[in-house]
Amino acid sequence: MGLNRFRTKTSWSSGLSRQKLPTCDGGGQTVDANWNAFYDRTVRFTYAEAMTDPSYYIPLAQAAEAAGYHAMTIPDSIAYPFESDAKYPYTPDGNREFLDGKSFIETFIITAALGAVTSKLHFNFFVLKLPIRPPALVAKQAGSLAALIGNRVGLGVGTSPWPEDYEIMGVPFAKRGKRMDECIDIIRGLTSGDYFEYHGEFFDIPKIKMTPAPTEPIPILIGGHADAALRRAARNDGWMHGGGNEDLDELLAKLNRYRDEEGTADKPFQIHVISVDGFTVDGVKRLEDKGVTDVIVGFRIPYIVGPDTEPLDSKIRNLEWFAENVIAKANQ
């Protein structure tokens, strides 16, 4: 962990769990009621769609907002390599060929575009490949985005499993976990609204301030199923489940154990989950009982080679049907 002038203070909000928030030299952000509001409410729903016609995203975001979804996921991909020995972590056999030729609009750009045509819908990165990027630039992008769209962004981050991502971005693949931890420290510091400096193994940043700063802390959500990812999530603001065949209850048990070990069990915490239980009212209740705060739902199998052939009107009908038959009833 790098040395920095970034410290924390303890705040309370309406009797909710205690939370440490960044501050420097007496300044910094305070807990906004909106930041903690959802911890007292029922589970929220996030609409997931990716690798489809880029022209669909704006009408899909508008339809999801109108239907009552809380958020929409935003994927991240830099490039697809011609050759690679890497495996995709969330398909049964590690196959990644379904990604070849799929369209991924750059994460911050698409979020700004969707935020401009919506007013309530949040956007959760699912997930941004953080260690391949300069953290100061990510902090500037995230702070600017939060200012433009009213803090409606969740910074889901992870380590890319593809060595090629690191190669094309000029970043070593080794020590990517430690690099990511420094990136997170720097993003928190540079989005605090105060002067901040950092001196670590990978990054050395003089005392600077970035403006605009978010008026609420940007939630940093960690994606991944490995023990290192779960422990990293326990130190931050939430965890993003990637689906797949691993037992969700076992992952949640590990996560809760790590939160106890890190001393963060009483801190507000988001748990975003993909599960078949998320598609029925009773199943949503089971997830809520397990501590899940956000259910991610999509209405097609994304791991298919070739273009998405589902028409836009069919996608909108599916998300509206789910909102009427599950979201509305689950939140009664």
C-alpha positions as CSV (number, residue, x, y, z in Angstrom):
1,M,0.0,0.0,0.0
2,G,1.4,3.4,-1.0
3,L,2.0,6.2,1.4
4,N,-0.3,9.2,0.9
5,R,-1.9,12.1,2.7
6,F,-5.3,10.6,2.4
7,R,-7.1,9.9,5.6
8,T,-10.6,9.0,6.7
9,K,-13.2,10.3,9.0
10,T,-16.3,8.6,10.4
11,S,-19.8,9.8,9.6
12,W,-23.3,8.7,10.5
13,S,-26.4,9.0,8.4
14,S,-29.9,8.5,9.8
15,G,-29.0,5.6,12.1
16,L,-27.4,3.6,9.3
17,S,-24.2,1.6,9.5
18,R,-21.0,3.6,10.2
19,Q,-19.0,4.4,7.1
20,K,-15.5,5.8,6.7
21,L,-15.3,8.4,4.0
22,P,-12.3,10.1,2.4
23,T,-11.1,13.4,3.5
24,C,-7.9,15.4,3.5
25,D,-6.9,18.1,5.9
26,G,-10.3,18.7,7.3
27,G,-12.2,18.7,4.0
28,G,-13.7,16.0,1.9
29,Q,-17.1,14.6,1.2
30,T,-19.8,13.9,3.7
31,V,-22.4,11.1,3.5
32,D,-25.3,12.2,1.3
33,A,-28.7,10.7,2.2
34,N,-28.9,9.4,-1.4
35,W,-25.7,7.4,-0.9
36,N,-27.1,5.3,1.9
37,A,-30.8,5.4,1.1
38,F,-31.0,2.1,-0.7
39,Y,-29.6,0.2,2.3
40,D,-32.9,0.5,4.0
41,R,-35.0,-0.6,1.0
42,T,-35.8,-3.7,-0.9
43,V,-33.5,-5.2,-3.5
44,R,-32.9,-3.2,-6.7
45,F,-32.9,-4.4,-10.3
46,T,-30.2,-3.8,-12.9
47,Y,-30.8,-4.4,-16.6
48,A,-27.9,-6.1,-18.5
49,E,-27.4,-5.9,-22.3
50,A,-24.1,-6.0,-24.2
51,M,-22.6,-7.0,-27.5
52,T,-25.6,-5.8,-29.4
53,D,-26.2,-3.2,-32.1
54,P,-24.7,0.1,-30.7
55,S,-27.8,2.0,-31.9
56,Y,-29.9,0.0,-29.5
57,Y,-28.4,1.3,-26.2
58,I,-30.1,4.6,-26.0
59,P,-33.6,3.3,-26.5
60,L,-32.9,0.4,-24.2
61,A,-31.7,2.7,-21.4
62,Q,-34.7,4.9,-21.8
63,A,-37.0,1.9,-21.8
64,A,-35.3,0.4,-18.7
65,E,-35.7,3.7,-16.8
66,A,-39.4,4.0,-17.8
67,A,-40.0,0.5,-16.7
68,G,-38.6,1.0,-13.2
69,Y,-35.1,-0.6,-13.3
70,H,-32.7,1.1,-11.0
71,A,-29.6,0.6,-13.1
72,M,-28.1,-0.7,-16.3
73,T,-24.7,-2.5,-16.6
74,I,-22.0,-1.1,-18.8
75,P,-19.4,-3.7,-20.1
76,D,-15.8,-3.0,-20.9
77,S,-13.5,-4.5,-23.6
78,I,-10.5,-3.0,-25.3
79,A,-9.7,-5.4,-28.2
80,Y,-9.9,-9.0,-29.3
81,P,-6.6,-10.7,-30.0
82,F,-6.0,-12.8,-33.1
83,E,-4.3,-15.4,-30.9
84,S,-4.4,-16.1,-27.2
85,D,-4.1,-18.9,-24.7
86,A,-6.2,-17.1,-22.1
87,K,-9.6,-18.6,-21.0
88,Y,-12.8,-16.7,-20.4
89,P,-13.6,-17.2,-16.6
90,Y,-17.4,-17.4,-16.9
91,T,-18.0,-20.0,-19.6
92,P,-17.9,-23.7,-18.7
93,D,-15.0,-24.5,-21.0
94,G,-13.3,-21.1,-20.9
95,N,-14.3,-20.5,-24.5
96,R,-14.0,-16.8,-25.6
97,E,-14.7,-17.0,-29.3
98,F,-18.1,-15.5,-28.8
99,L,-16.4,-12.2,-28.2
100,D,-14.9,-12.0,-31.7
101,G,-16.4,-9.2,-33.7
102,K,-18.7,-8.0,-30.9
103,S,-19.2,-4.3,-30.5
104,F,-18.1,-2.6,-27.3
105,I,-18.5,1.1,-27.1
106,E,-15.8,2.6,-24.8
107,T,-17.2,2.5,-21.2
108,F,-17.1,6.2,-20.2
109,I,-18.3,7.4,-23.6
110,I,-21.4,5.2,-23.7
111,T,-22.2,6.0,-20.1
112,A,-22.1,9.7,-20.8
113,A,-24.3,9.3,-23.8
114,L,-26.9,7.2,-21.9
115,G,-26.8,9.5,-18.9
116,A,-27.6,12.5,-21.2
117,V,-30.9,10.9,-22.3
118,T,-32.0,9.6,-18.9
119,S,-32.6,11.3,-15.5
120,K,-32.9,8.5,-12.9
121,L,-31.2,5.4,-14.3
122,H,-27.8,4.5,-12.8
123,F,-25.0,2.9,-14.7
124,N,-22.7,0.3,-13.2
125,F,-19.5,-0.6,-14.9
126,F,-19.5,-4.4,-15.2
127,V,-16.5,-4.3,-15.0
128,L,-13.9,-1.8,-16.0
129,K,-10.4,-3.3,-16.5
130,L,-8.7,-1.0,-14.1
131,P,-5.0,-2.0,-13.9
132,I,-4.5,-1.5,-17.6
133,R,-5.5,2.2,-17.3
134,P,-3.8,5.2,-15.7
135,P,-5.6,5.7,-12.5
136,A,-5.4,9.5,-12.6
137,L,-7.1,9.5,-15.9
138,V,-9.8,7.2,-14.6
139,A,-10.3,9.5,-11.6
140,K,-10.8,12.4,-14.0
141,Q,-13.2,10.5,-16.2
142,A,-15.2,9.2,-13.3
143,G,-15.4,12.6,-11.5
144,S,-16.4,14.3,-14.7
145,L,-19.0,11.7,-15.5
146,A,-20.5,11.9,-12.0
147,A,-20.7,15.7,-12.4
148,L,-22.5,15.4,-15.7
149,I,-25.1,12.8,-14.9
150,G,-25.8,13.5,-11.2
151,N,-23.7,10.8,-9.5
152,R,-25.5,8.0,-11.3
153,V,-22.4,5.8,-11.7
154,G,-21.0,2.8,-10.0
155,L,-17.4,2.1,-10.6
156,G,-17.3,-1.7,-11.0
157,V,-13.7,-2.7,-11.6
158,G,-11.6,-5.8,-12.0
159,T,-8.3,-7.2,-13.3
160,S,-8.5,-8.2,-16.9
161,P,-7.7,-12.0,-17.4
162,W,-6.2,-11.3,-20.8
163,P,-2.4,-10.7,-20.9
164,E,-3.0,-9.1,-24.3
165,D,-4.9,-6.2,-22.7
166,Y,-1.9,-5.4,-20.7
167,E,0.4,-5.8,-23.6
168,I,-1.5,-3.4,-25.9
169,M,-1.8,-0.8,-23.1
170,G,1.9,-1.0,-22.2
171,V,1.3,-2.3,-18.7
172,P,3.0,-5.3,-17.1
173,F,0.8,-8.3,-16.5
174,A,2.7,-9.2,-13.3
175,K,1.5,-7.8,-10.0
176,R,-1.7,-6.6,-11.5
177,G,-3.6,-7.1,-8.3
178,K,-1.2,-4.9,-6.3
179,R,-1.4,-2.4,-9.2
180,M,-5.2,-2.4,-9.0
181,D,-5.1,-1.7,-5.3
182,E,-3.0,1.4,-5.9
183,C,-5.3,2.4,-8.7
184,I,-8.3,2.2,-6.3
185,D,-6.5,4.3,-3.6
186,I,-5.6,7.0,-6.2
187,I,-9.1,7.1,-7.6
188,R,-10.6,7.6,-4.1
189,G,-8.1,10.3,-3.3
190,L,-8.5,12.2,-6.6
191,T,-12.3,12.1,-6.5
192,S,-12.4,13.5,-3.0
193,G,-12.4,17.1,-3.9
194,D,-9.3,17.8,-1.9
195,Y,-5.6,17.9,-2.5
196,F,-4.1,14.5,-2.6
197,E,-0.7,12.9,-3.2
198,Y,0.4,9.3,-3.5
199,H,3.7,7.5,-3.4
200,G,3.5,3.8,-4.1
201,E,5.2,0.9,-5.8
202,F,3.7,1.7,-9.2
203,F,2.5,5.3,-9.1
204,D,4.0,8.5,-7.7
205,I,1.6,11.4,-7.8
206,P,2.5,14.9,-6.4
207,K,0.0,16.8,-4.3
208,I,-2.9,17.8,-6.7
209,K,-6.6,18.5,-6.8
210,M,-9.1,17.4,-9.5
211,T,-12.2,19.4,-10.1
212,P,-15.1,18.8,-10.5
213,A,-15.4,16.3,-7.7
214,P,-18.4,14.1,-7.2
215,T,-20.8,15.5,-4.6
216,E,-21.2,11.9,-3.3
217,P,-18.5,9.2,-3.1
218,I,-18.4,7.0,-6.2
219,P,-19.1,3.4,-5.1
220,I,-16.1,1.2,-6.0
221,L,-17.5,-2.3,-6.7
222,I,-15.1,-5.2,-7.3
223,G,-15.8,-7.9,-9.8
224,G,-14.4,-11.4,-9.7
225,H,-14.8,-14.8,-7.9
226,A,-11.2,-15.4,-6.9
227,D,-10.3,-15.1,-3.2
228,A,-8.2,-12.0,-3.9
229,A,-11.1,-10.4,-5.7
230,L,-13.5,-11.2,-2.8
231,R,-11.1,-9.9,-0.2
232,R,-10.6,-6.7,-2.3
233,A,-14.3,-6.3,-2.5
234,A,-14.5,-6.6,1.3
235,R,-12.2,-3.6,1.6
236,N,-14.3,-1.5,-0.7
237,D,-18.0,-0.7,-1.4
238,G,-19.4,-3.8,-2.9
239,W,-19.0,-7.0,-5.0
240,M,-20.2,-7.8,-8.5
241,H,-20.9,-11.5,-9.2
242,G,-20.1,-12.6,-12.7
243,G,-22.5,-15.5,-13.0
244,G,-21.0,-18.9,-14.1
245,N,-21.2,-22.3,-12.4
246,E,-19.6,-21.5,-9.0
247,D,-21.8,-21.9,-6.0
248,L,-23.2,-18.4,-5.1
249,D,-23.7,-19.4,-1.4
250,E,-20.1,-20.4,-1.1
251,L,-18.9,-17.1,-2.7
252,L,-21.2,-15.1,-0.4
253,A,-19.9,-17.0,2.7
254,K,-16.3,-16.2,1.7
255,L,-17.2,-12.6,1.1
256,N,-18.9,-12.3,4.5
257,R,-15.9,-13.9,6.2
258,Y,-13.5,-11.5,4.5
259,R,-15.7,-8.5,5.5
260,D,-15.5,-9.7,9.1
261,E,-11.7,-10.1,8.9
262,E,-11.3,-6.7,7.3
263,G,-13.5,-5.0,9.9
264,T,-16.1,-3.8,7.3
265,A,-19.0,-6.0,8.2
266,D,-21.0,-3.0,9.6
267,K,-20.3,-0.8,6.6
268,P,-22.9,-0.2,3.9
269,F,-22.1,-2.7,1.1
270,Q,-23.5,-3.5,-2.3
271,I,-23.8,-7.1,-3.6
272,H,-24.7,-7.4,-7.3
273,V,-25.7,-10.9,-8.3
274,I,-26.6,-12.8,-11.5
275,S,-28.9,-15.7,-10.5
276,V,-31.8,-17.8,-11.8
277,D,-33.5,-16.8,-8.6
278,G,-33.6,-13.2,-9.9
279,F,-36.3,-14.1,-12.4
280,T,-39.1,-14.9,-9.9
281,V,-40.6,-13.0,-7.0
282,D,-39.9,-15.8,-4.6
283,G,-36.4,-16.2,-5.9
284,V,-35.7,-12.4,-5.4
285,K,-36.8,-12.8,-1.8
286,R,-34.4,-15.6,-1.3
287,L,-31.6,-13.5,-2.7
288,E,-32.6,-10.6,-0.5
289,D,-32.4,-12.9,2.5
290,K,-28.8,-13.7,1.6
291,G,-27.9,-10.1,1.6
292,V,-28.1,-9.4,-2.1
293,T,-28.8,-5.7,-2.7
294,D,-28.9,-5.6,-6.5
295,V,-30.2,-8.3,-8.9
296,I,-28.7,-8.2,-12.5
297,V,-31.1,-9.6,-15.2
298,G,-30.7,-10.1,-18.9
299,F,-33.0,-11.8,-21.3
300,R,-30.7,-13.6,-23.7
301,I,-27.6,-15.8,-23.6
302,P,-24.7,-13.6,-24.5
303,Y,-22.1,-16.4,-25.0
304,I,-23.1,-17.1,-28.6
305,V,-20.8,-16.8,-31.6
306,G,-22.0,-14.3,-34.2
307,P,-24.1,-11.1,-34.1
308,D,-27.1,-10.6,-31.9
309,T,-30.1,-11.0,-34.1
310,E,-32.8,-10.2,-31.6
311,P,-34.8,-7.1,-32.7
312,L,-34.9,-4.0,-30.5
313,D,-38.7,-4.2,-30.0
314,S,-38.3,-7.7,-28.7
315,K,-35.7,-6.6,-26.2
316,I,-37.9,-3.8,-24.9
317,R,-40.9,-6.1,-24.6
318,N,-38.8,-8.5,-22.5
319,L,-37.5,-5.9,-20.1
320,E,-41.0,-4.4,-19.7
321,W,-42.6,-7.8,-19.1
322,F,-40.1,-8.5,-16.3
323,A,-40.7,-5.1,-14.8
324,E,-44.4,-5.7,-14.7
325,N,-44.3,-9.2,-13.4
326,V,-41.3,-9.3,-11.1
327,I,-40.0,-5.9,-10.2
328,A,-43.4,-4.4,-9.4
329,K,-44.4,-7.4,-7.3
330,A,-41.1,-7.9,-5.5
331,N,-41.1,-4.3,-4.3
332,Q,-44.7,-4.3,-3.1
